[in-house]
Amino acid sequence: MTVSSVLEPLIKRQLFANQDAAVRELTRDYILRHIEELSKRIRQFETQHGMTFGRFDEYLRERSALLASPELDDVQRRILGQAIMQEEDDWLEWKADREILESWLGIQQEVKN
């Protein structure tokens, strides 16, 4: 299957003026869908944790420092450690989503030019 054979039905039905217009518009749409999906996931993390990523990063550092606190007994330390591990999973996914979003935004700028 070639690019021409994929685009031909769209051009034939006058959804696009030509192959260049089709590729340009489909590429922009593809990029925008990725940007929207990642933005949505980032908003979900912000809502779930009630803070921005930067604040969440600080929050995790503060909680991790608590693990060394002599005020915690073994049970409290274990419970806190498990909670932090789950939060770190979110942190890692959130961070990756932000980095991938930045990449897609960069691609979007390149395609505009």
MOZI-V177192 format. One record per residue. N is the residue number from 0. SS is DSSP state (alpha for helix, beta for strand, coil for the rest). D_LAST is the distance of its C-alpha to the last C-alpha in Angstrom with 2 decimals. Layout:
N;SS;D_LAST
N;SS;D_LAST
//
This chain:
0;coil;28.89
1;coil;25.91
2;alpha;22.49
3;alpha;23.91
4;alpha;27.00
5;alpha;25.21
6;alpha;23.00
7;alpha;25.87
8;alpha;27.71
9;alpha;24.70
10;alpha;24.04
11;alpha;27.81
12;coil;28.16
13;coil;25.44
14;coil;23.35
15;coil;20.36
16;coil;20.33
17;coil;19.56
18;alpha;18.50
19;alpha;14.84
20;alpha;14.75
21;alpha;16.83
22;alpha;14.85
23;alpha;11.58
24;alpha;13.76
25;alpha;15.94
26;alpha;13.36
27;alpha;11.97
28;alpha;15.68
29;alpha;16.63
30;alpha;14.33
31;alpha;15.55
32;alpha;19.09
33;alpha;19.01
34;alpha;17.77
35;alpha;20.48
36;alpha;23.12
37;alpha;22.65
38;alpha;22.63
39;alpha;25.78
40;alpha;27.43
41;alpha;26.79
42;alpha;28.29
43;alpha;31.21
44;alpha;31.91
45;alpha;31.81
46;alpha;34.22
47;alpha;36.41
48;alpha;36.88
49;coil;36.66
50;coil;34.39
51;coil;30.99
52;alpha;30.22
53;alpha;31.02
54;alpha;34.36
55;alpha;35.07
56;alpha;34.61
57;alpha;37.16
58;alpha;39.42
59;alpha;39.57
60;alpha;40.44
61;alpha;43.20
62;alpha;44.55
63;alpha;44.52
64;alpha;46.52
65;alpha;49.07
66;coil;49.91
67;coil;51.70
68;coil;53.66
69;coil;57.42
70;coil;57.81
71;coil;56.52
72;coil;58.98
73;alpha;58.12
74;alpha;57.48
75;alpha;55.16
76;alpha;53.32
77;alpha;52.92
78;alpha;51.69
79;alpha;49.22
80;alpha;48.04
81;alpha;47.41
82;alpha;45.52
83;alpha;43.34
84;alpha;42.62
85;alpha;41.38
86;alpha;39.27
87;alpha;37.84
88;alpha;36.78
89;alpha;34.82
90;alpha;33.44
91;alpha;32.22
92;alpha;30.58
93;alpha;29.09
94;alpha;27.72
95;alpha;26.22
96;alpha;24.62
97;alpha;23.06
98;alpha;21.74
99;alpha;20.36
100;alpha;18.76
101;alpha;17.05
102;alpha;15.80
103;alpha;14.47
104;alpha;12.81
105;alpha;11.10
106;alpha;10.07
107;alpha;8.91
108;alpha;6.59
109;alpha;5.39
110;alpha;5.42
111;alpha;3.79
112;coil;0.00
//
